[in-house]
Amino acid sequence: MSRFIFHVGQYFIFLSKVFVKPERWNIYIRQTIREIDKIGVRSIGIVTLISVFIGAVLTIQAVYNVKSPILPNYLIAYAVRDSLLLEFSSTIIGLILAGKVGSNIASEIGSMRITEQIDALEMMGVNSASFVTLPKIIAALLFNPILMVLSTMVGIIGGWVAGFTTGIIASDEFIYGIQYNFHPYYVTYATIKTLVFAFLITSISSYFGYYARGGSVEVGNASTQATVYGSVFVLFFNLVLTQLLLA
Amino acid sequence: MIEVQHLSKYFGDKQVLFDISVTFQKGITNLVIGQSGSGKTVLLKCLVGLLVPDEGRILYEGVDFTSLNDREKREIRKTIGMLFQGSALFDSMTVEENVKFPLDLFTQLSEAEKKERVAFCLQRVNLYNVHKLYPSELSGGMQKRVGIARAIALNPQYLFCDEPNSGLDPKTAIVIDELIQEITEEYGITTIINTHDMNSVMRLGKNIVFLADGHVAWQGNNQQILDAENEKLRDFVFANTLLQRRNEPL
């Protein structure tokens, strides 16, 4: 328990170093563009792939569980849309990114630490915590909502394709269902969750990478811790935000 | 010139540097030598401000570096170049971007002027057509040379080198040593080199400080080192096979 409290305290001290005025904005902007590519653009493939299959499986499962002579078929598409929007495209994609992006960030910063690149930054008078972390946080905050929207769209397309190719739901019924009883607030809710998860994933993994000491084993441990803690906090804040925003 | 006065450093209860007082002269290569764990790297990190000494002062041309605030330290750091043991080049940047990085940070030069300066620095360390390569595409010796190019990009008054020859073959080590010596003499800078390579010591050692267990155990130059009486220094120097032969009675 004392170790957990130590990490929480050190994490907030770390954040206080990250959120300070940059030495040179142009260097940070250049780094942020790089990070958008690394953290965001390079995640499009995995997010698309997973979302297509989630959408398709959700449709088949919804048909299996819900289909009844007294319920209209378009409710299946309605359920798929809301499931994707409320949970899958933000939380499940958040968990996947906690693994992919989180471990990548922790191992990158950890390697910078053990190869003295962070010392080199400090030596030049650069706030190393801010330089290595802030562009990643900004990049994720800017790009993860795009990934969330993409995931929802592609998931719905996956469900639609699965529906009409297997013949379990007609194309026009599905298209009607995804437009039925739409609450724009769900998009706001999903966006807020995505932004909070983006911040948690990037800041927690940067923290574990930044304080890595030793060699490759320690960098590996930092990467594992980043993934585990990132995922746990995504799940915890999912609960908190759902209670705050939907209850 | 850098003066170190009564410097001590602790890690928890463990003291690693004991009342170090030395002077590093301008325009020559100053060497800090000693066995692994003798406190060389800790001393170097204190000198450049990566570690804060617990006692003592570090004077850069008479200015007490240890008493400066962050902004004032930043001004001194603009005049410092450092070559790290593993080069510490930024993996995500090309060679050109690595050398340009201090220029981006500290100067108001135009892009064209920066590129010109980068080309000059790389040419100075005999590197050509590597601008667009990433550090992982270079050999160890080339990485060291890029490290030197980055260190001299801002025309430093002080150059710190931590184990510049570690991991290099003897021939490349000579190239790096000669390069450091040339740059030191050409620009009249204060160079401090941490090393335990006796070849470098014999080649570059105009002012040598020998550290043993965190103490300054001996100070002199490469002409005096082979005849020094200090037992710990003799153990260190004559651990080298070639020098052992020189020490054996005929």
Interface residues (C-beta under 8 A of the other chain):
Chain A: E23 R24 N26 I27 R34 S111 M112 T115 E116 Q117 D119 A120 E122 M123 M124 G125 V126
Chain B: K45 V48 G49 L50 K73 R74 R77 K78 I80 M82 F84 Q85 G86 A88 L89 F90 D91 S92 F101 P102 D104 L105
